[in-house]
């Protein structure tokens, strides 16, 4: 069989990786009534928390995604950064950088500022809660949303109970579909932990999220084209 040339391999690689990476930040998920056990809730007991993930496409490491959350008076401040790079035969096919800062009051987003470079395509989002609305500016202009909204705050399981969520990459306010929890132990840092798994569906997108019995975020996976899997593992 004649081997495919480099250009063909590049086209296949880009198609396989672009969809799951963009989907993580452009995910559109809607909520049905959750028949969950136990009930999910945010853990605000500590003053500072962090989630540092190594990201894989199947068994190939492609980057990291890190989240830092701290309590500052009545507010919670979140800062997250993602940096992915996918290569095939030593050829760089895809790069993704995302930086996001959010201010929260309870489970309501107060402010958001994000910037993204998705393989050379820029995105910028700026949002602020006002008296009657949460006002968002993105590449397409300005929109007024309900005053109390949530983003795709994987670190806060309360986001699984929402009917709409704000996409921090492009500023779109999207409907969500979340399945009931399923008990599904997960290996974390070399040890198996009891965990609850949720499926988030949006059109062709399928995300899986794992949480511990005390509601800590443990992992994420997304199906890619060609039967491949994009997954997050805690460092």
C-alpha positions as CSV (number, residue, x, y, z in Angstrom):
1,X,0.0,0.0,0.0
2,X,1.4,3.4,-0.9
3,X,1.9,5.6,2.2
4,X,0.0,8.8,2.4
5,X,2.0,11.9,1.8
6,X,2.8,14.5,4.5
7,X,0.0,16.9,3.3
8,X,-2.6,14.1,3.6
9,X,-1.4,13.3,7.1
10,X,-1.5,16.9,8.1
11,X,-5.1,17.3,6.9
12,X,-6.2,14.2,8.9
13,X,-4.4,15.3,12.0
14,X,-5.9,18.8,12.0
15,X,-9.4,17.4,11.5
16,X,-9.1,14.9,14.3
17,X,-7.7,17.4,16.9
18,X,-9.5,20.7,16.1
19,X,-13.0,19.5,16.9
20,X,-12.4,18.2,20.4
21,X,-10.1,21.1,21.4
22,X,-12.5,23.8,20.2
23,X,-15.4,21.9,21.7
24,X,-14.1,22.1,25.2
25,X,-14.4,25.9,25.1
26,X,-17.2,26.1,22.7
27,X,-19.2,23.3,24.3
28,X,-23.0,23.9,24.2
29,X,-24.6,21.8,27.0
30,X,-28.4,22.0,28.3
31,X,-29.9,20.9,31.5
32,X,-32.6,18.5,32.2
33,X,-33.7,17.7,35.8
34,X,-30.8,15.9,37.3
35,X,-31.6,12.6,39.1
36,X,-28.3,12.7,40.9
37,X,-26.9,11.0,43.9
38,X,-25.3,12.6,45.8
39,X,-26.5,16.1,45.1
40,X,-23.7,18.2,43.6
41,X,-22.5,21.4,45.3
42,X,-19.6,23.7,45.2
43,X,-16.8,23.2,47.8
44,X,-15.9,26.6,49.2
45,X,-14.4,25.5,52.5
46,X,-10.8,26.4,51.5
47,X,-9.5,29.8,50.6
48,X,-7.6,28.6,47.6
49,X,-7.9,25.7,45.2
50,X,-6.2,24.6,42.0
51,X,-6.7,22.0,39.3
52,X,-3.7,21.2,37.1
53,X,-4.4,18.8,34.2
54,X,-2.1,17.1,31.7
55,X,-4.0,16.8,28.4
56,X,-3.8,13.8,26.0
57,X,-5.1,12.9,22.6
58,X,-5.4,9.1,23.1
59,X,-1.9,8.3,24.6
60,X,-0.2,11.4,23.1
61,X,0.4,14.3,25.5
62,X,-0.5,17.6,23.9
63,X,-0.4,20.1,26.6
64,X,-1.8,21.4,30.0
65,X,-4.9,23.2,31.3
66,X,-4.7,24.8,34.8
67,X,-7.3,26.4,37.0
68,X,-6.6,28.5,40.1
69,X,-9.4,29.6,42.4
70,X,-9.1,31.9,45.5
71,X,-11.5,33.5,47.9
72,X,-11.2,37.3,48.1
73,X,-13.7,38.7,50.6
74,X,-17.2,37.8,49.4
75,X,-15.9,37.0,45.9
76,X,-14.2,34.1,44.3
77,X,-11.5,34.8,41.6
78,X,-10.7,32.2,39.0
79,X,-7.8,32.2,36.6
80,X,-7.3,29.5,34.0
81,X,-4.8,28.9,31.2
82,X,-4.6,26.2,28.5
83,X,-1.7,25.6,26.1
84,X,-2.0,22.7,23.6
85,X,0.3,21.8,20.7
86,X,-0.3,18.8,18.4
87,X,2.4,17.4,16.1
88,X,2.4,14.7,13.6
89,X,5.7,13.4,12.1
90,X,7.5,16.3,13.8
91,X,5.2,18.8,12.0
92,X,3.2,21.2,14.1
93,X,-0.4,20.9,13.1
94,X,-2.3,22.7,15.7
95,X,-1.7,25.2,18.5
96,X,-4.2,26.5,21.1
97,X,-3.7,29.1,23.8
98,X,-6.5,30.2,26.1
99,X,-6.4,32.5,29.1
100,X,-9.5,33.3,31.2
101,X,-10.2,35.4,34.4
102,X,-13.5,35.3,36.2
103,X,-15.0,37.0,39.3
104,X,-17.8,35.2,41.1
105,X,-20.3,36.2,43.8
106,X,-21.9,33.0,45.1
107,X,-22.8,31.0,42.0
108,X,-23.4,34.1,39.8
109,X,-20.7,35.2,37.4
110,X,-19.9,38.9,38.1
111,X,-17.1,39.5,35.5
112,X,-15.2,37.7,32.8
113,X,-12.2,38.5,30.6
114,X,-10.7,36.0,28.2
115,X,-8.5,35.8,25.2
116,X,-7.9,32.8,22.9
117,X,-5.7,31.9,19.9
118,X,-7.2,28.8,18.2
119,X,-4.5,27.9,15.6
120,X,-4.2,31.6,14.6
121,X,-7.9,32.5,15.0
122,X,-8.3,35.1,17.8
123,X,-11.2,35.3,20.2
124,X,-11.8,37.9,22.9
125,X,-14.6,38.0,25.5
126,X,-15.4,40.7,28.1
127,X,-18.4,40.6,30.4
128,X,-19.8,42.5,33.4
129,X,-22.9,42.0,35.6
130,X,-25.0,45.2,35.7
131,X,-28.3,45.9,37.5
132,X,-30.7,44.1,35.1
133,X,-28.3,42.1,32.9
134,X,-25.0,40.5,32.4
135,X,-23.6,42.3,29.4
136,X,-21.1,40.4,27.2
137,X,-18.9,41.7,24.4
138,X,-17.3,39.3,21.9
139,X,-16.1,39.2,18.3
140,X,-19.7,39.5,17.1
141,X,-20.7,42.5,19.3
142,X,-22.6,43.0,22.5
143,X,-25.5,41.0,24.1
144,X,-27.5,41.3,27.3
145,X,-28.0,38.1,29.3
146,X,-29.9,37.4,32.5
147,X,-28.2,39.0,35.6
148,X,-27.2,35.7,37.2
149,X,-25.4,33.3,34.9
150,X,-22.7,30.7,35.0
151,X,-19.9,29.8,32.6
152,X,-18.6,26.3,31.9
153,X,-17.3,26.2,35.5
154,X,-16.2,22.5,35.6
155,X,-14.6,23.2,39.0
156,X,-18.0,24.0,40.4
157,X,-20.5,21.1,40.1
158,X,-23.4,23.6,40.4
159,X,-22.9,24.4,36.7
160,X,-24.4,20.9,35.9
161,X,-27.8,22.2,37.2
162,X,-28.0,25.2,34.8
163,X,-30.2,25.5,31.7
164,X,-27.8,27.8,29.9
165,X,-24.0,28.4,30.2
166,X,-21.7,31.1,29.0
167,X,-18.8,29.9,26.7
168,X,-15.7,31.6,27.9
169,X,-13.9,31.3,24.6
170,X,-16.4,33.0,22.3
171,X,-19.0,34.6,24.6
172,X,-22.0,32.7,23.4
173,X,-24.8,31.8,25.8
174,X,-25.7,28.2,25.1
175,X,-28.3,25.6,26.1
176,X,-27.1,22.6,28.1
177,X,-28.0,18.8,28.2
178,X,-26.6,16.9,31.2
179,X,-27.3,13.3,32.0
180,X,-27.9,11.9,35.5
181,X,-24.8,10.8,37.5
182,X,-23.4,7.3,37.1
183,X,-21.1,5.7,39.7
184,X,-17.8,5.2,37.8
185,X,-14.5,4.8,39.7
186,X,-11.5,6.7,38.1
187,X,-7.8,6.3,38.4
188,X,-6.3,9.6,39.7
189,X,-2.6,10.0,40.2
190,X,-2.1,6.2,40.2
191,X,-4.9,5.4,42.7
192,X,-8.5,4.4,42.0
193,X,-11.0,6.8,43.5
194,X,-14.8,6.5,43.9
195,X,-16.3,8.9,41.4
196,X,-19.5,10.1,39.8
197,X,-19.5,10.5,36.0
198,X,-21.8,13.0,34.1
199,X,-22.3,13.2,30.3
200,X,-22.7,16.6,28.7
201,X,-24.2,16.4,25.2
202,X,-24.5,19.1,22.6
203,X,-25.2,18.1,19.0
204,X,-22.2,16.0,17.9
205,X,-20.2,16.9,21.0
206,X,-20.0,14.4,23.9
207,X,-18.1,15.3,27.1
208,X,-17.7,13.2,30.2
209,X,-16.9,14.7,33.6
210,X,-15.8,12.9,36.8
211,X,-16.3,14.2,40.4
212,X,-15.3,12.6,43.7
213,X,-17.8,11.7,46.4
214,X,-17.1,15.1,48.1
215,X,-17.7,16.9,44.8
216,X,-14.2,17.6,43.7
217,X,-13.5,17.7,39.9
218,X,-11.3,14.7,38.9
219,X,-11.3,14.4,35.2
220,X,-12.7,15.1,31.7
221,X,-12.9,13.2,28.4
222,X,-14.2,14.1,24.9
223,X,-14.7,11.8,21.9
224,X,-12.8,13.0,18.8
225,X,-13.2,12.0,15.2
226,X,-11.8,8.6,14.2
227,X,-12.6,7.1,17.5
228,X,-9.9,9.0,19.3
229,X,-10.3,10.5,22.9
230,X,-9.2,13.8,24.3
231,X,-8.8,13.5,28.0
232,X,-7.6,15.4,31.1
233,X,-5.6,13.8,33.9
234,X,-4.8,15.5,37.2
235,X,-1.2,16.3,37.8
